[in-house]
Every structure is written in C-alpha cells, then in structure tokens.
Amino acid sequence: MKEFLNAIGLLPEYYKNILSRIPESIATEVKEIRFRNGGVITLSCAGGNYYLTTSGKPTLTCFDNVLKTDDKQLQEIVFCLSRRSLHTYQDMIAKGYIPLRGGCKAGVAGRAVMKNGSVYSVSSFNSVNIRVAREFYGCSENILQNIGDCRSFLIIGTPLSGKTTLLRDLCRHYSGKNSPSPLKSAVIDERDEIASLSFGCGLDVGEHTDVLALYPKAVGTEIAVRTLSPDIIVLDEIGGEDEAKSLLSAVNTGVEVIATAHGSCVDEVLKRPNIKCLVDAGVFKKAVILKGKSEPCKVKGIVDF
C-alpha cells in the first residue's frame, strides 16, 4: 500500500482523496494509473483494468457513470506532479516523464514545442500515466542461481516486466549489508527510478552503492569511473550512442556492467546497433530474458553471448 500512496501523493487533493479510499486489496495490485483528457481514469492491474465510479468506487465495467478527466483537471494534475513548478521539470517533461516519490514515475504526453530540431518543452498535456514502483526483496534469486559468477549481463524485457525492480535487488545482493563480500556499485539513475534519491530518502539499493541521480547515463558512467572506483556499474534502459561509448570505455578499466534493455528476445535487442556494438565488444557476457508483464521479475531464459 505504501508504494501506491507514493504514486498518488502529489496528485491534486480531489484525486488523491478518491484514490486513497480504494480497497487495499486492489491498491496493492495496481501497476499504472492513467489519466486522459476527456477519458476515463484507468487502474491497470495484472488481471485487467479497474475504473472509478463518480462516487469513487472501483469497478471492472466501464459504464457511463465512471469518473473522467477534463482538460483543466489534466493540466492541474501535471502542475501538481511537477511540485507546482513546470519550469523546474521542463527538461524532464520534454523527455516524457516526471520523477515521483519512491521510484514511481509519471509519463506525460502533450503537444511538443520544438527548438533546433529537438523537443524543448511540452504544452497542452493530454495524457498522464503514473507507474507504481515496488520493492521485491529476493526477486533476483532465480537470476543469481543461474548466472554463475558472471556480473556483466543484460536484462531484456518488455515494459512492466520487472527490469528496474530486479536491478534494485541485484544491487542489494552485490552491495548490501548481508553480502559476505560486498562490491562497490554505482547506479546511474537518469530518471530517478532505481534508487529515487533526488528528492530525499530513497529506496534500498545496498549500503555499498553510490547513486548518481538524474545524470545522463553517458555522463554518469564517466564520472563514476573517474571518481567512485566502482566494481559494478548499474544502468536502466540503455541504447544510446553516447551510452555505448562510455560503457566501452568503462569496461576497459575493469568495471563490470549490469544493464537493462527493452525487448522480448535477444534477436530483437541486437537489431539496435549500439547494443550490438556492446555485445560484440564483450561488455555483456550473458543475456537474461524476462517473461513479461504477466509474470514480472520472472526469468524466461538465460543465454550466453
């Protein structure tokens, strides 16, 4: 329930009051809370979608009396999620997200404002999707039992398959207080999802872990290697050219890398030139393929590169 309350904590009072009254049995299963301009509010769970009636009760059926969000309300939602300072979060919003408490994240969509060929800001928001982050201690056990002594591997999974959750647990395993020989880990937390430290007390990623919060992955990797002497670098959702170059440089210093990538299989991921470059260079020794959102954090298979 705590994770759900983290996700809704910055919403306007009207929505926060309604959502906080949802039965705990449902709230603990919610993965996403979606608001659309003129559309119904959707609570996505593993077993399907819930909607809210105008009285605030969750229902599995989308009748005419379900709660909807209009344009004014949607703009207010984004304003509140941005801690009432859209300017402060302009760069992040231009990249499509706002970091929330406890590793939760709000994806935002609207009308792009372009500058020099890039998205400079976003106006007229039309959709907000809040993803609820949760900690599952021990969820990486299956990986650890089958990965051997390899500590340079790529976790491949579709959205909501548990990639970020697994990264946290792997950090706790390698760098936590219960590790017999803790390793120094550096988390490059570009979107503040892994450790969620940029706005105060964050999530448990191990006592011997350093977190570079909101750093671009390429920049954070270079800084970590130069100043923090990590044994392992941990990153989420790699794929950029600059990231590939920085990781290639890092492994040449003896650092090991654990990272995630969007995809359903190895062949799909290797179609991306920058990831293929890293695999060909030996940055990753193995790939861990996840089952998907129906069974988050569950391993479908492990293959050698």
NURO-251400 format. One line per field, with one value per residue: residue number from 1; x, y, z of N, C-alpha, C, O, CB in turn. Coordinates in steps of 0.02 Angstrom, whole numbers. Each point is the difference from the previous one (the first is absolute). Glycine has a CB too. Layout:
<recs>
k NUM;...
npx X;...
npy Y;...
npz Z;...
capx X;...
capy Y;...
capz Z;...
cpx X;...
cpy Y;...
cpz Z;...
opx X;...
opy Y;...
opz Z;...
cbpx X;...
cbpy Y;...
cbpz Z;...
</recs>
This chain:
<recs>
k 1;2;3;4;5;6;7;8;9;10;11;12;13;14;15;16;17;18;19;20;21;22;23;24;25;26;27;28;29;30;31;32;33;34;35;36;37;38;39;40;41;42;43;44;45;46;47;48;49;50;51;52;53;54;55;56;57;58;59;60;61;62;63;64;65;66;67;68;69;70;71;72;73;74;75;76;77;78;79;80;81;82;83;84;85;86;87;88;89;90;91;92;93;94;95;96;97;98;99;100;101;102;103;104;105;106;107;108;109;110;111;112;113;114;115;116;117;118;119;120;121;122;123;124;125;126;127;128;129;130;131;132;133;134;135;136;137;138;139;140;141;142;143;144;145;146;147;148;149;150;151;152;153;154;155;156;157;158;159;160;161;162;163;164;165;166;167;168;169;170;171;172;173;174;175;176;177;178;179;180;181;182;183;184;185;186;187;188;189;190;191;192;193;194;195;196;197;198;199;200;201;202;203;204;205;206;207;208;209;210;211;212;213;214;215;216;217;218;219;220;221;222;223;224;225;226;227;228;229;230;231;232;233;234;235;236;237;238;239;240;241;242;243;244;245;246;247;248;249;250;251;252;253;254;255;256;257;258;259;260;261;262;263;264;265;266;267;268;269;270;271;272;273;274;275;276;277;278;279;280;281;282;283;284;285;286;287;288;289;290;291;292;293;294;295;296;297;298;299;300;301;302;303;304;305
npx 42;149;-27;-140;63;117;-117;-73;133;-43;-172;-39;-14;-80;97;32;-151;-11;127;-28;-136;95;-61;151;-60;39;133;76;-38;53;112;-67;-72;-46;-37;-63;-18;-153;45;-81;103;70;15;111;-49;100;-157;7;20;-41;-94;12;-164;6;41;169;-56;145;-114;86;-95;83;-161;-8;76;167;38;-3;136;-95;126;-3;52;127;55;-11;90;120;-9;22;122;81;-7;-138;124;-88;146;38;-35;66;86;-120;-100;107;-7;-176;11;-64;135;-143;69;104;101;-137;45;-123;30;-23;-75;13;12;162;18;90;120;76;-125;-74;-151;42;-110;-99;-102;-117;41;-84;63;24;64;2;115;-66;176;-45;139;-22;106;59;-17;157;-50;-3;135;75;-34;73;138;95;64;-111;39;-42;-183;-63;-119;-58;-135;-98;7;14;152;21;104;-13;-19;142;74;-45;57;145;23;-30;111;118;-27;-71;69;3;148;75;50;-103;42;29;-162;48;-174;48;-145;-4;-127;68;-14;118;-34;-140;157;-91;-90;122;56;43;-49;89;117;60;35;75;-115;102;-161;85;-160;-12;142;-71;4;120;18;-6;119;99;-31;26;146;42;-44;-17;146;-157;67;-110;-3;-152;-36;-154;16;164;-43;119;101;28;-24;111;110;-23;12;138;61;-51;75;143;-15;-21;-161;-63;-100;-119;-63;-148;6;-158;2;-119;165;144;-75;-46;144;67;-102;103;130;4;-25;103;114;-21;10;136;70;-38;-124;-57;94;-157;-107;-64;-111;-86;-99;-16;-45;-29;130;34;140;-23;157;-93;146;126;39;152;-8
npy -61;59;-7;76;122;21;24;119;93;98;-30;154;-30;-69;-120;-13;-35;-113;-76;-10;-95;-119;-112;22;-92;120;53;-136;10;160;-59;145;109;8;159;-28;162;-70;-129;-53;55;-132;-53;-69;-124;-91;15;128;138;17;98;84;-42;152;-85;4;-150;-45;-17;-123;125;118;32;122;-12;0;132;72;61;133;30;31;-142;5;136;-60;-127;90;90;-121;-66;141;-17;95;-20;-30;56;-136;-84;99;-128;-95;56;-29;-158;-3;57;96;-92;-41;-9;-116;26;94;32;108;-91;166;-45;159;39;-63;156;-55;69;-41;-109;0;-18;169;-78;-109;128;-85;-106;-89;-82;19;-156;28;-119;-41;13;-146;4;-150;-1;-98;77;-61;-157;-20;81;-83;-143;44;97;-131;93;82;141;8;-19;96;-9;-41;76;40;139;-76;-96;77;112;68;-132;-53;135;-22;-144;34;108;-110;-97;99;79;-99;29;-148;30;-125;129;153;-5;153;-20;132;-12;73;49;57;-4;25;-178;-39;81;80;94;123;3;-42;-119;-70;-122;-65;49;-90;71;10;119;131;39;70;59;19;-82;22;-160;91;70;-130;-70;118;6;-154;6;125;-52;-161;-83;-58;-137;63;128;-39;56;-12;-41;-56;68;117;-30;37;-151;-54;97;-40;-158;12;74;-111;-120;83;-5;-175;56;-153;80;-55;65;-30;-20;44;-164;-93;-36;36;49;133;42;-21;120;97;22;4;-156;-44;82;-85;-140;31;36;-154;115;-146;-130;6;62;-8;-44;82;-117;154;94;-159;10;174;-80;-123;-19;-11;-50;33;24;-14;151
npz 0;-28;-154;9;79;-111;-103;79;60;-121;-10;8;158;-119;-5;155;33;-110;41;160;-36;-84;112;59;-117;-104;64;-29;-165;-31;-115;-6;96;-173;42;-157;7;53;106;109;105;-88;160;-124;107;-70;-35;-116;2;157;-86;130;-2;-25;139;-46;-69;-72;-115;-56;-69;-85;89;-82;148;-68;80;-151;41;-51;-70;151;43;-96;59;148;-38;-41;129;96;-76;20;179;-77;-132;-160;36;72;-132;-133;-1;37;-108;-116;47;-4;164;101;70;74;126;-31;-147;-42;-146;-8;-147;-20;-138;-29;-130;-18;53;-145;80;-152;-78;156;34;29;80;-13;-42;45;148;-113;137;162;-35;176;-53;151;9;67;77;-79;147;-125;-155;-9;59;-156;-21;106;-64;-142;31;50;73;-112;88;-177;2;-102;124;-159;75;-113;71;144;-5;155;-90;137;86;-47;41;151;4;-61;115;108;-63;6;140;125;126;-78;-83;92;-83;32;-157;40;-59;-81;19;-151;102;-178;94;163;-42;103;123;-32;30;-72;142;133;28;-149;21;108;-123;147;140;-149;-81;-32;-29;-132;67;-166;-70;-151;42;-44;138;86;-75;29;155;24;-56;87;145;31;-31;-81;38;-98;-107;63;-159;24;-161;-65;-129;7;-115;150;48;-97;56;151;-25;-78;125;102;-65;-1;171;-3;-29;11;-94;108;-150;18;-154;7;-29;7;-6;36;-128;71;44;-144;-71;95;-118;156;23;-113;75;130;-71;-70;142;70;54;25;53;-39;-92;156;-132;124;-29;-40;96;37;103;62;-12;-123;-51;-142;36;81;-166;44;-64
capx -42;44;22;-57;-6;55;-18;-54;12;5;-59;-46;-34;-62;16;35;-50;-38;43;22;-54;-6;17;71;7;7;56;64;8;1;65;-2;-60;3;-49;0;-45;-66;-6;-10;59;10;47;21;24;19;-59;-44;-5;-53;-21;-29;-66;-2;2;68;8;29;-43;31;-41;5;-67;-3;9;69;32;41;43;-4;63;23;23;62;55;13;36;70;27;12;53;63;10;-24;52;12;65;52;0;-9;44;-25;-63;16;20;-60;-13;12;14;-42;28;9;15;-57;12;-58;11;-44;-5;-33;21;71;26;65;53;61;-10;-12;-56;23;-48;-64;-58;-65;6;-61;1;48;-1;41;21;11;61;-2;60;-11;63;12;-28;54;29;2;56;63;10;15;47;68;40;-4;-27;-8;-54;-54;-67;-44;-70;-49;-23;-33;23;37;72;27;-7;55;63;5;14;69;44;-2;37;72;27;-40;31;2;48;62;55;-35;34;-21;-42;-20;-63;-10;-74;-17;-70;-16;-46;31;10;-45;33;7;-48;0;13;-21;-9;58;41;61;38;63;-19;-1;-53;4;-70;-19;55;-4;37;69;37;4;47;68;16;7;65;54;0;-31;33;-49;11;-56;-43;-69;-38;-66;-23;55;-12;26;69;45;2;42;70;23;5;60;57;-1;21;72;31;-13;-66;-52;-60;-66;-45;-62;-19;-67;-3;-30;48;67;4;-32;44;62;-12;21;72;41;1;40;70;21;2;57;62;7;-21;-47;16;-62;-63;-55;-63;-56;-62;-45;-39;-45;40;57;62;11;48;-18;60;65;41;67;15
capy 61;58;17;32;67;39;16;49;51;68;16;48;-29;-34;-67;-36;-24;-55;-59;-26;-39;-64;-55;-18;-60;24;48;-35;-33;50;13;65;42;39;54;26;57;-21;-73;-29;-16;-72;-31;-61;-54;-60;-35;42;71;26;69;30;30;69;-2;-19;-72;-34;-47;-33;15;71;28;72;37;-2;65;21;58;50;34;41;-45;-32;49;6;-61;8;55;-26;-50;38;38;67;38;-31;22;-42;-66;8;-46;-68;-5;-4;-70;-42;-28;38;-48;8;-29;-72;-33;4;46;20;14;54;11;62;31;15;65;-17;51;-27;-70;-43;20;48;-4;-31;38;-33;-70;-38;-66;-12;-70;-9;-69;-13;-38;-40;-38;-72;-28;-70;-16;-17;-64;-47;21;-14;-72;-26;42;-19;55;55;61;46;-30;44;-24;19;-10;48;44;-30;-68;-3;12;47;-33;-48;36;18;-59;-20;46;-21;-63;10;56;8;-15;-73;-31;-18;38;52;35;69;9;68;1;60;2;58;20;-3;-55;-58;15;55;37;71;39;-22;-71;-41;-71;-39;-29;-27;48;16;25;72;15;63;12;45;9;-38;-62;4;44;-33;-55;27;28;-56;-33;45;24;-43;-66;-54;-68;-11;57;-23;48;-22;20;26;-3;58;-3;26;-50;-55;22;6;-67;-31;29;-23;-70;-3;13;-58;4;-43;39;-31;49;-26;25;-19;-50;-64;-54;23;21;66;50;6;40;68;0;17;-57;-51;20;-18;-73;-22;19;-40;36;-46;-71;-39;37;-27;19;-5;-28;53;34;-46;-32;45;-22;-71;-11;-46;-37;33;-25;28;38
capz 0;4;-68;-33;28;-30;-69;-3;52;-25;-40;31;58;-21;-24;53;48;-31;-10;64;30;-35;45;-2;-41;-70;-4;0;-65;-54;-31;-32;7;-62;-10;-68;-10;-23;5;66;40;-4;46;-33;43;-39;-23;-41;17;41;-12;60;-8;23;74;19;9;-58;-36;-58;-58;-19;-12;-10;62;23;6;-57;12;-54;-17;56;53;-21;7;72;21;-19;41;68;-3;-9;61;-15;-36;-65;-25;31;-30;-72;-37;9;-35;-72;-13;8;67;62;54;59;61;6;-63;-46;-56;-40;-70;-21;-72;-17;-63;4;-21;-28;-3;-32;-19;58;42;51;55;-19;22;-13;18;-15;31;55;21;60;11;71;11;61;17;13;25;-20;-66;-46;21;-57;-43;35;2;-66;-36;19;26;-49;26;-56;-39;-24;16;-56;17;-24;53;59;13;62;-11;49;65;4;10;71;40;-16;39;70;6;-9;39;61;64;10;-46;36;-29;-38;-54;-9;-59;-19;-36;-40;5;-41;9;71;10;33;72;18;53;-13;39;69;15;-57;7;21;-54;28;39;-33;-66;-12;-48;-37;-15;-54;-47;-63;11;-25;45;65;-5;-1;66;47;-11;18;69;51;-4;11;-27;-46;-19;-11;-39;-24;-67;-41;-72;-34;-24;52;54;-23;2;69;28;-29;36;70;8;-10;64;43;31;-28;-16;-1;-30;-29;-66;-20;-53;18;-13;-16;-70;-5;30;-39;-60;16;-12;59;45;-34;8;68;4;-40;35;61;61;33;-11;-3;-3;40;-33;47;-28;-21;51;34;53;10;33;-11;-54;-53;-19;4;-56;-5;-59
cpx 43;20;-56;-9;56;-20;-52;13;2;-60;-40;-42;-62;14;34;-50;-40;42;23;-53;-10;20;73;12;8;61;67;14;7;71;3;-66;2;-58;6;-50;-66;-12;-9;67;7;53;19;29;16;-61;-47;-2;-59;-14;-30;-68;3;-1;67;10;29;-49;37;-36;0;-69;4;15;72;30;44;40;-7;67;28;29;67;59;18;39;74;34;16;56;68;17;-16;54;16;69;56;6;-5;41;-26;-66;11;22;-57;-15;10;15;-43;34;10;13;-58;14;-65;22;-50;2;-39;24;73;14;72;48;63;-6;-12;-60;27;-45;-64;-56;-63;3;-66;-1;54;-6;49;15;20;62;-5;66;-19;67;5;-24;54;31;7;56;66;15;24;53;73;38;1;-32;-3;-53;-54;-67;-47;-72;-44;-20;-40;20;44;74;30;-3;57;67;9;21;71;50;2;41;75;29;-35;36;5;47;64;61;-30;44;-25;-39;-14;-62;-6;-75;-28;-71;-24;-49;30;5;-45;28;-1;-47;-4;15;-29;-8;65;35;67;43;66;-12;0;-50;12;-70;-9;58;-18;46;73;43;10;50;72;20;11;68;57;5;-24;29;-48;26;-52;-35;-68;-39;-65;-12;55;-19;29;73;50;6;45;74;26;7;60;62;4;26;74;39;-12;-67;-48;-65;-62;-49;-64;-12;-71;4;-31;47;67;4;-29;46;63;-11;18;76;43;3;40;74;26;7;61;66;10;-19;-47;17;-62;-60;-52;-65;-58;-64;-48;-43;-49;34;62;56;14;43;-25;59;63;44;68;7;64
cpy 63;23;36;71;45;25;56;61;71;21;55;-34;-39;-72;-41;-29;-59;-63;-31;-43;-68;-57;-22;-60;18;44;-35;-36;49;11;69;35;49;50;23;57;-23;-74;-23;-10;-76;-22;-68;-49;-60;-34;41;71;13;72;26;29;72;5;-24;-75;-32;-50;-28;17;75;27;75;40;-3;70;14;62;49;36;40;-44;-31;48;9;-60;7;54;-25;-52;33;42;74;45;-35;17;-45;-67;1;-50;-72;-9;-5;-70;-48;-26;52;-51;15;-33;-75;-37;-1;54;15;11;52;7;64;26;23;72;-12;60;-33;-75;-48;24;44;-2;-32;44;-40;-75;-36;-68;-3;-72;-8;-74;-9;-45;-38;-36;-72;-31;-74;-17;-19;-69;-49;17;-21;-74;-28;40;-17;59;59;61;54;-30;52;-32;27;-14;54;47;-37;-72;-6;15;44;-30;-50;35;19;-60;-26;45;-21;-64;12;51;10;-23;-76;-36;-16;38;56;34;72;6;74;-4;66;6;60;24;-7;-56;-57;12;56;43;76;44;-23;-74;-44;-72;-35;-30;-24;54;21;24;76;14;68;14;54;17;-36;-61;3;42;-33;-57;25;27;-57;-33;44;13;-49;-71;-58;-67;-15;66;-28;55;-30;26;32;-4;58;-7;23;-50;-58;18;2;-69;-38;25;-27;-71;-9;17;-57;1;-49;39;-45;52;-34;30;-24;-52;-64;-59;30;27;70;54;11;35;73;3;12;-58;-57;14;-20;-75;-26;15;-37;35;-45;-72;-42;47;-37;24;-11;-22;55;25;-46;-37;43;-30;-75;-10;-52;-42;42;-29;34;41;-27
cpz 0;-69;-38;25;-24;-69;-4;44;-24;-43;35;54;-20;-21;54;51;-28;-3;66;34;-35;48;-9;-45;-74;-7;-4;-66;-58;-25;-31;15;-58;-3;-73;-5;-30;7;72;35;3;51;-30;51;-44;-28;-43;26;46;-20;65;-15;26;76;26;9;-63;-30;-60;-65;-14;-19;-9;63;27;-4;-60;19;-57;-8;59;56;-18;6;74;27;-15;43;71;2;-7;60;-10;-32;-66;-27;28;-36;-76;-40;4;-38;-75;-19;16;69;54;55;61;60;-7;-65;-48;-53;-35;-71;-23;-76;-13;-67;7;-24;-22;1;-26;-14;57;39;57;62;-26;27;-14;13;-12;33;54;21;59;9;73;8;66;11;14;20;-20;-70;-51;14;-58;-48;32;2;-66;-38;16;30;-47;33;-54;-46;-14;15;-54;19;-30;57;53;14;61;-5;55;70;11;11;73;41;-14;36;73;10;-1;48;67;62;13;-47;37;-25;-43;-52;-3;-65;-12;-43;-37;-10;-37;11;72;16;40;75;25;57;-9;40;72;6;-55;17;18;-60;26;33;-33;-72;-1;-56;-32;-27;-53;-47;-66;6;-23;47;68;1;3;68;50;-6;25;75;54;2;11;-26;-53;-14;-20;-36;-23;-71;-42;-74;-39;-20;53;57;-20;4;72;32;-28;34;71;7;-13;63;49;35;-34;-6;3;-26;-25;-69;-15;-57;25;-10;-18;-71;-9;26;-43;-67;11;-3;62;50;-31;6;68;8;-38;34;65;64;41;-18;-9;-8;42;-32;49;-34;-23;56;37;58;13;41;-10;-63;-49;-22;7;-56;3;-64;-32
opx -18;2;13;-14;-10;14;3;-41;-15;-1;5;-15;-15;-34;-12;8;-13;-22;10;15;-43;48;26;53;33;39;45;57;16;46;52;-52;46;-58;55;-53;-2;-53;4;52;-47;54;-42;46;-17;3;-52;42;-54;44;-16;-8;48;15;11;54;-19;-36;42;24;-11;-15;53;19;12;-20;38;-15;8;48;59;52;43;54;59;43;42;56;53;41;51;39;33;0;47;31;47;55;-15;-25;1;-10;-36;-6;7;-41;31;-41;-11;58;-37;-17;7;43;-43;42;-60;52;-46;21;17;-28;42;-21;26;48;-6;-21;39;24;-5;4;3;-10;-54;-52;55;-55;60;-45;40;0;-24;36;-46;41;-47;6;-15;48;50;33;42;58;31;20;46;-29;39;-53;-2;15;-6;-12;-6;-17;23;17;-40;-35;20;38;51;45;27;42;55;44;33;51;54;33;37;58;12;54;40;8;28;46;-1;59;-57;25;-6;1;2;-29;-23;-12;-59;-43;-36;-25;-14;-34;19;10;-54;31;-58;-16;54;-26;48;2;30;40;-27;-2;6;-19;29;-6;-27;54;44;56;56;36;42;57;46;32;48;55;15;-17;12;41;14;-11;-4;0;-7;17;-3;-49;5;37;52;54;39;40;56;45;33;47;54;40;30;61;21;-14;3;-10;-1;-5;-3;28;-19;40;-8;-13;6;29;26;6;24;49;4;34;52;52;38;40;56;47;36;49;50;18;5;11;1;5;-7;-13;-7;-7;-34;7;-22;-33;55;-13;49;-9;-19;-7;-3;8;7;-30;22
opy 51;60;47;45;60;58;42;46;46;55;9;-59;-52;-46;-60;-56;-48;-54;-61;-36;-39;8;-2;-5;-37;-6;23;-22;-20;12;32;-32;41;-17;11;-1;-24;-25;40;-5;-35;28;-45;17;-1;-28;-26;20;-29;35;-39;37;20;53;-3;-20;17;-34;33;-17;41;7;30;58;17;41;-43;33;-19;-13;-5;16;-9;-19;9;7;-13;-9;16;0;-28;48;43;60;-40;-40;-18;-27;-50;-31;-37;-51;-36;-20;-61;-45;53;-45;58;-19;-34;-59;-26;43;-43;44;-5;-9;16;-39;39;23;-19;57;-47;-37;-60;58;-23;3;-18;25;-51;-40;26;-35;27;-25;5;-41;39;-57;27;-16;-13;-17;-39;-58;-30;-19;-35;-44;-29;-20;-53;-20;23;40;47;-5;60;-41;51;-58;61;-55;55;-14;-44;-36;-55;-17;-18;9;-5;-24;-7;5;-25;-23;0;-9;-25;-5;49;-30;-21;-61;44;14;-6;14;14;-17;39;-29;54;-31;48;61;3;7;-35;-40;3;10;36;61;0;-30;7;-18;28;-44;-7;57;50;-12;32;-36;51;-26;54;45;-55;5;-24;-20;1;-9;-28;-11;4;-15;-25;9;10;-38;-42;-3;-33;40;-48;57;-61;57;59;-31;-4;-40;-32;-8;-24;-41;-22;-10;-37;-38;-14;-14;-48;-8;4;-45;-9;49;-54;55;-61;52;-55;7;-10;-55;60;53;40;53;57;14;39;-34;-31;-11;-34;-46;-26;-24;-43;-37;8;-23;-2;-17;-52;60;-61;60;-55;7;-9;-21;16;-24;-22;-35;-26;34;-55;-59;61;-61;56;-17;26
opz -29;-14;-37;-39;-8;-18;-45;2;39;-27;60;-6;29;22;6;23;36;19;3;47;19;37;-56;-31;-38;-47;-36;-12;-56;39;0;8;-5;11;-25;32;-57;-20;47;-33;17;3;-3;37;-59;-55;-21;41;-7;-24;45;-49;33;28;60;23;-56;35;-29;-54;45;-60;4;-4;58;-41;-23;49;-58;36;15;29;42;21;17;43;43;22;27;45;20;-5;29;9;-3;-34;-36;-6;-32;-47;-49;-33;-35;-58;-8;7;-10;11;17;-4;-36;-5;-56;9;-8;-13;16;-32;37;-43;44;-50;41;-5;30;8;-12;-6;41;56;-59;57;-34;-45;16;-2;-8;14;-9;6;27;-25;50;-48;40;-43;9;-20;-52;-32;-6;-27;-33;-2;-3;-55;-34;37;9;31;15;-42;33;-18;-9;23;-16;57;-15;36;19;45;30;40;55;38;27;43;46;24;30;51;42;19;34;-3;42;4;33;39;-61;13;19;-54;48;-54;30;-45;31;0;14;44;36;40;59;51;46;3;30;-43;-19;57;-9;-34;-38;-24;19;-45;45;-50;34;-53;5;-41;3;29;35;16;27;49;35;22;41;50;29;27;59;45;44;-45;-50;45;-38;22;-5;-15;-17;-19;-61;29;10;29;41;22;14;41;36;14;25;45;23;1;58;40;-61;36;-31;29;-3;-17;19;-46;60;24;-13;-11;-38;-31;-6;-36;-47;39;8;31;35;9;5;31;25;-8;34;54;61;-58;-34;13;-5;-2;28;-61;-51;58;55;46;-16;49;27;-50;19;-16;4;-5;26;-52;-52
cbpx -72;40;65;-41;-47;71;23;-37;76;124;-8;11;58;-12;23;92;6;-44;27;58;-12;-23;-145;-40;-101;-163;-113;-69;-81;-149;-41;127;-50;114;-49;87;102;56;65;-157;36;-86;-7;-24;-51;98;62;-110;106;-12;-4;123;-105;-74;-134;-47;-78;150;-145;14;-60;134;-103;-103;-131;31;-40;-69;73;-172;-98;-138;-162;-120;-98;-149;-145;-83;-120;-161;-131;-61;55;-79;1;-154;-90;-77;-38;2;97;66;-20;39;112;62;5;-37;129;-162;-17;-54;73;-123;159;-98;105;-35;52;-35;-136;54;-119;-35;-77;18;76;143;-103;22;55;47;58;-16;142;45;-96;48;-89;-5;-1;-125;92;-159;102;-138;46;-15;-78;-26;-98;-156;-109;-75;-119;-136;-131;29;30;46;45;106;30;87;30;109;12;-60;38;-60;-26;-120;-69;-80;-152;-106;-63;-132;-155;-90;-81;-146;-132;-72;17;-154;-84;-124;-78;-95;79;-131;71;76;-47;119;-57;143;30;92;39;64;-17;90;131;-62;52;28;-11;-111;56;74;-148;-30;-104;-5;-82;18;-43;123;-87;142;-58;-80;112;-80;-152;-99;-102;-153;-127;-72;-115;-156;-95;-68;-33;-85;91;-133;35;-4;104;4;113;-61;-110;133;-106;-118;-95;-85;-155;-133;-74;-101;-157;-106;-62;-136;-143;-80;-34;133;17;66;70;33;102;-76;139;-85;108;-97;-98;17;-34;-118;-66;-9;-96;-137;-78;-82;-149;-135;-74;-104;-161;-117;-61;70;7;-101;101;46;35;83;53;60;48;-8;33;-30;-97;-66;-68;-101;112;-81;-66;-18;-109;76;-79
cbpy -114;-100;-146;-157;-109;-125;-159;-139;-132;-68;-127;126;145;157;105;131;164;137;111;136;146;48;-36;51;-28;-1;58;7;-76;43;-154;-10;-53;-80;26;-112;101;118;-51;-52;142;-26;106;47;43;14;-39;-120;58;-112;19;-12;-133;-22;-18;129;-18;48;29;-75;-141;-25;-122;-78;-40;-161;33;-81;-51;28;12;70;-14;-54;50;61;-56;-27;67;21;-54;-46;-125;-72;83;44;136;84;9;151;112;44;101;140;92;15;-165;142;-70;21;125;67;-41;-80;-2;8;-112;69;-140;65;-2;-145;85;-142;113;126;85;-85;-84;70;120;-142;161;128;2;96;-79;146;-45;144;-49;69;57;0;117;12;120;30;107;140;53;28;126;122;46;-22;67;-127;-130;-77;-89;82;-163;104;-65;29;-112;-70;138;111;35;-64;6;87;21;-53;52;82;-3;-20;93;62;-36;-25;4;15;130;69;19;-126;-95;4;-123;60;-152;70;-130;22;-107;-102;-38;115;65;14;-40;-80;-135;-93;21;121;18;97;-22;19;83;-146;-99;-74;-135;49;-120;8;-89;2;63;99;-36;8;99;41;-38;40;99;-3;-35;44;99;104;96;87;-5;-158;118;-131;116;-58;-42;-4;-58;108;50;126;56;4;88;122;35;28;117;89;12;37;119;39;131;-152;132;-135;132;-66;54;106;60;103;-138;-137;-159;-107;-89;-118;-117;53;72;131;67;27;122;126;38;55;104;-36;114;105;68;-151;106;-62;24;83;-89;-28;87;10;-93;129;115;-62;85;140;-127;81;-76;-80;77
cbpz 90;124;37;25;109;83;13;-26;18;30;-106;-101;40;-59;-122;-39;11;-86;-111;-35;13;-149;52;145;121;32;100;135;100;10;-22;-99;134;-69;148;-79;42;-57;-148;-7;53;-124;105;-143;158;127;123;-68;-102;120;-170;92;-22;-134;-60;30;136;14;67;129;-22;20;64;-85;-32;4;148;-130;124;-13;-133;-58;-11;-100;-122;-31;-63;-139;-94;-19;-70;-117;6;86;112;12;28;116;136;66;71;146;126;60;34;-119;-32;-47;-59;-69;103;102;117;82;-6;113;-35;141;-60;164;-69;33;40;-68;66;50;-83;13;-69;-147;116;-55;13;-41;70;-105;-99;25;-108;48;-147;50;-117;34;7;-40;88;138;76;20;119;38;-10;70;90;52;35;-127;52;-127;100;49;18;-73;134;-107;121;-142;-66;-59;-141;-9;-153;-111;-60;-112;-145;-59;-46;-136;-110;-38;-97;-138;-141;-65;1;35;-131;-20;61;86;-83;119;-29;59;55;-15;81;-83;-132;-37;-143;-144;-72;-89;-32;-116;-135;70;142;-129;-73;144;-44;-62;82;116;-64;87;32;22;111;117;91;-97;-48;-134;-86;-29;-102;-143;-68;-56;-128;-138;-109;-60;-3;37;159;-1;0;81;-33;133;66;107;87;35;-127;-60;-6;-99;-119;-32;-22;-124;-95;-24;-58;-121;-77;-25;90;13;-41;68;-31;133;-60;80;-113;-54;-25;91;2;43;120;91;15;34;-120;-47;13;-89;-83;12;-16;-95;-86;-113;-120;56;102;58;-111;110;-142;129;126;-170;-122;-153;-17;-58;58;105;59;-22;-82;131;-97;119;101
</recs>
